[in-house]
Amino acid sequence: MFSFLSKTINEVRKNIRLSFTKSKEFKDSIINITKLIEWQIKLVDTIFQRDKNSYTKNNLKLKSILDSDWVYGYIIRLSQAYLMQTKKLKNNSRAILIVARDVLNILDINQKIKYGELVADYYVKKKFEEKNTDYFKGGEIGESDYNNFLKITDKKDKVNKLLPCLELSQYLCSQLGIPPINETENNEDEKFTLKKGIEIIETLTTYADGSKYVGEVKDGKPHGQGEHIDSRGSKYVGGYKTGLWHGQGEMTHHTGHHYIGEFKNNLYDGEGTLTYAKGDKYSGSWKKGVMHGKGIFKYQDGQVDEGVWENGKLKN
């Protein structure tokens, strides 16, 4: 199909608008493909918004990963797969080039990239044939993601319950180190939700003691990622396991103490940094809530204690 692309590459680069670009089918294709990509990016971004303290840093990571060969390959081949299902554009190589280019321009992942050239090079230089490259891997997933979605919708069975294309979100999650996102399999009358192997609570839960929790639960207990604020104003954001703080987290105590690092069974455990309200700071290993292992304690007056700690005390 793309044997003559090298002859038309200059037309694409000069942004020549051909007659088919005025058709409703062409315009709808750009809109629909863009939506299929945008919603997946927004889904991952929404997960990050749960932790406002680290959102800016995580959002920058997300933007960096989006600007990659894998993602560009995914978008280009998904665009091609979409157009191959249309009535008038499926055999039009120019249309495939221009639609993919326009989708990338709308997404505006990297303003410095000339997307017309990027898409043309993808086909002219046959990057889709270079196996074991990110371009190839992303492209294969992009095409299969859309085609698999078509197989599902062909059944016309609860189509409104299904997520249209999800593999871009899954790739972003894997690169960002967060769990994959899966659909729940709800009955027709149940509310549609997303979950990562466990139920996600999207509303705030208030307990009898006045504390509040929002996040993921399993078997009625916090499990996964969540945020807890007690009645005094102390706040924990991070991982949970069967109702207890577990894994990476951040604790801001109402007295002014602040800890960021690893937790286990509601206690500092692993590597972490505790900054006291008066300015003293300890960075290093913890065990069952006390300093234990290698660490450094910096006092507000400039004094420093460094070495191996045991049960909260520096060993001589």
C-alpha positions in Angstrom: 0.0 0.0 0.0 2.8 2.4 0.9 5.0 1.7 -2.2 4.5 5.2 -3.6 4.8 7.1 -0.3 8.3 8.5 -1.1 6.7 10.3 -4.1 4.2 12.0 -2.0 6.2 12.8 1.1 6.8 16.4 0.0 3.0 16.9 -0.3 2.5 15.8 3.2 5.3 18.0 4.5 3.9 21.1 2.8 0.5 20.4 4.3 -1.3 20.2 1.0 -5.0 19.7 1.8 -6.4 17.1 -0.6 -10.1 16.8 -1.4 -10.7 13.9 1.0 -9.6 16.1 3.9 -12.9 18.0 3.6 -15.0 14.9 4.0 -17.0 14.1 7.2 -15.4 10.7 7.4 -11.9 12.2 7.4 -12.8 14.8 10.1 -14.6 12.2 12.3 -11.6 9.9 12.0 -9.3 12.5 13.5 -11.7 13.3 16.3 -12.4 9.7 17.2 -8.8 8.5 17.1 -7.7 11.5 19.2 -10.4 10.6 21.8 -9.2 7.0 21.9 -5.7 8.2 22.8 -6.5 11.2 25.0 -8.8 9.3 27.4 -6.1 6.7 28.1 -3.6 9.4 29.0 -6.1 11.2 31.2 -6.9 7.9 32.9 -3.3 7.6 34.1 -3.1 11.3 34.9 -6.2 10.9 37.1 -4.5 8.2 39.1 -1.6 10.6 39.8 -4.0 13.4 40.9 -4.9 11.4 44.0 -1.5 12.4 45.5 -1.4 16.2 45.1 2.0 16.4 46.8 3.8 14.4 44.1 1.5 15.2 41.2 3.7 17.7 39.5 6.7 15.4 39.5 4.7 12.4 38.3 3.0 14.4 35.6 6.5 15.4 34.2 7.4 11.7 34.2 4.2 10.9 32.3 5.0 13.6 29.7 8.5 12.3 29.2 7.3 8.7 28.6 4.7 9.9 26.1 7.5 11.5 24.0 8.8 8.0 23.0 9.1 5.8 20.0 6.8 3.2 21.6 4.0 5.7 22.0 4.4 7.2 18.6 4.4 3.8 17.0 1.2 2.9 19.0 -0.6 6.1 17.8 0.4 5.8 14.2 -0.6 2.1 13.8 -3.8 2.5 15.8 -4.7 5.4 13.4 -4.0 3.1 10.5 -6.1 0.3 12.0 -9.0 2.7 12.5 -8.9 4.0 8.9 -8.7 0.5 7.5 -12.3 0.1 8.8 -13.7 3.1 7.1 -15.5 3.0 3.8 -13.7 5.5 1.6 -10.3 6.1 3.3 -9.2 2.5 3.9 -7.1 2.3 0.7 -5.9 5.9 0.8 -2.3 6.0 1.9 -2.2 9.8 2.0 -5.2 9.8 4.3 -3.5 7.5 6.7 -0.4 9.7 6.8 -2.3 12.9 7.3 -4.8 11.5 9.9 -1.9 10.2 12.0 0.0 13.5 11.6 -3.1 15.5 12.6 -3.8 13.3 15.6 -0.3 13.8 16.9 -0.5 17.6 16.3 -3.7 17.8 18.4 -2.1 15.7 21.2 0.9 18.0 21.0 3.2 15.8 23.0 6.4 17.5 21.9 6.1 21.0 20.2 9.6 20.6 18.7 8.7 17.6 16.6 7.5 17.9 13.0 4.9 15.2 13.1 4.4 15.1 9.3 8.0 14.1 8.9 7.8 11.7 11.8 4.8 9.8 10.3 6.2 9.9 6.8 9.6 8.5 8.0 7.8 5.8 9.9 6.4 4.4 6.7 9.0 5.4 4.1 11.9 4.1 6.2 9.7 1.1 7.1 10.2 1.4 10.8 7.2 -0.7 11.3 9.2 -3.7 10.0 12.2 -3.2 12.4 11.5 -5.9 14.9 12.5 -5.6 18.6 12.5 -1.8 18.3 10.1 0.4 20.4 8.5 1.7 17.2 7.7 -1.9 16.1 6.5 -3.0 19.6 4.3 0.1 20.1 2.9 -0.2 16.5 2.0 -3.9 16.9 0.2 -3.2 20.2 -1.6 -0.1 18.7 -3.0 -2.1 15.8 -4.0 -5.1 17.8 -5.5 -2.9 20.5 -8.0 -1.3 18.1 -8.7 -4.6 16.2 -9.4 -6.4 19.5 -11.8 -3.6 20.4 -13.6 -4.1 17.1 -14.0 -7.9 17.9 -15.6 -7.0 21.2 -18.0 -4.4 19.7 -19.0 -6.8 16.9 -20.7 -8.9 19.6 -22.9 -5.9 20.4 -23.0 -7.2 24.0 -22.9 -4.5 26.7 -20.7 -2.3 24.6 -21.3 0.6 26.9 -19.7 -1.3 29.7 -16.4 -1.8 27.9 -13.3 0.4 27.8 -12.3 1.3 24.2 -8.6 0.4 23.9 -6.5 0.3 27.0 -3.0 -0.9 26.0 -1.5 2.6 26.0 -2.6 3.1 29.6 -1.2 -0.2 30.5 2.2 0.7 28.9 2.3 4.0 30.7 1.5 2.3 34.0 4.3 -0.3 33.5 6.8 2.5 32.7 5.7 4.6 35.7 5.8 1.7 38.1 2.1 1.7 39.0 -0.3 -1.4 38.9 -2.1 -2.1 35.6 -5.7 -1.0 35.2 -8.5 -3.5 34.5 -12.2 -3.4 34.0 -14.6 -4.7 36.5 -17.1 -7.3 35.2 -20.3 -5.8 36.5 -23.8 -6.9 36.1 -26.0 -4.7 34.0 -27.5 -2.8 37.0 -24.2 -2.3 38.8 -22.2 1.0 38.7 -19.3 0.9 36.3 -15.9 1.3 38.0 -12.3 0.8 37.3 -10.1 -1.3 39.5 -6.6 -2.8 39.8 -7.6 -6.2 41.1 -9.4 -4.5 44.0 -12.3 -2.2 44.5 -11.7 1.5 44.2 -13.6 3.8 46.4 -14.1 7.1 44.7 -15.9 8.8 47.6 -14.6 9.9 51.0 -15.3 7.5 53.9 -15.7 9.0 57.3 -15.2 6.9 60.5 -16.8 7.2 63.9 -13.7 8.8 65.4 -13.8 11.6 62.8 -11.0 10.4 60.6 -11.4 10.2 56.9 -10.1 7.8 54.2 -10.2 7.8 50.4 -8.6 5.2 48.3 -8.6 1.5 47.5 -10.1 -1.2 49.7 -10.2 -5.0 49.7 -12.5 -7.0 51.9 -13.6 -3.8 53.6 -10.1 -2.7 54.6 -7.8 -0.1 53.0 -5.5 -2.0 50.6 -3.5 -0.5 47.7 -3.1 3.3 47.5 -5.0 5.7 49.7 -5.1 8.8 51.9 -6.1 9.0 55.6 -6.6 12.1 57.7 -7.3 11.7 61.4 -9.4 13.9 63.6 -6.3 15.9 64.7 -5.2 16.7 61.2 -2.3 14.1 60.8 -2.2 12.9 57.2 -0.9 9.7 55.6 -0.7 9.2 51.8 0.6 6.0 50.3 0.4 2.2 50.3 -1.8 0.0 52.4 -2.0 -3.7 53.1 -5.0 -5.2 54.8 -5.8 -2.0 56.6 -2.3 -1.0 57.6 0.3 1.4 56.2 2.6 -0.6 54.0 5.2 0.2 51.3 6.0 3.7 50.1 4.2 6.5 51.9 4.3 10.0 53.4 3.2 11.0 56.8 2.6 14.5 58.0 2.0 14.6 61.7 -0.2 17.3 63.3 2.7 18.2 65.5 4.8 19.2 62.5 6.9 16.0 62.1 7.1 14.8 58.5 8.2 11.4 57.2 8.6 10.1 53.7 9.8 6.6 52.9 8.9 2.9 53.6 6.2 1.6 56.0 5.3 -1.8 57.4 2.4 -2.5 59.8 1.7 1.2 60.4 5.4 1.8 61.4 8.4 3.4 59.7 10.3 0.3 58.3 12.9 0.3 55.6 14.5 3.4 54.1 13.1 6.8 55.0 13.6 10.4 56.1 12.0 11.9 59.2 12.1 15.7 59.6 11.2 16.8 63.1 9.1 20.0 63.7 12.2 21.8 65.2 14.3 21.1 62.1 16.3 18.0 63.2 16.4 15.3 60.4 17.2 11.6 60.3 17.8 9.8 56.9 18.5 6.1 56.8 17.2 2.7 57.8 14.2 2.0 60.2 12.9 -1.1 61.8 9.5 -1.3 63.6 9.3 2.5 64.0 12.8 3.2 65.3 16.1 4.1 63.7 17.9 0.8 63.0 20.8 0.3 60.5 22.9 2.8 58.6 21.7 6.4 58.9 22.6 10.0 59.5 21.1 12.4 62.0 21.5 16.1 61.4 20.6 18.4 64.3 19.3 21.9 63.8 22.4 23.4 65.5 24.7 21.7 62.8 25.8 18.7 64.8 25.8 15.4 62.8 25.6 11.8 64.1 26.4 9.2 61.4 26.8 5.5 61.6 25.0 2.3 62.4 21.9 2.7 64.7 20.4 -0.1 66.8 16.9 0.2 68.4 17.0 4.0 68.1 20.5 4.6 69.4 23.8 5.2 67.6 26.2 2.3 68.2 29.7 3.3 69.5 
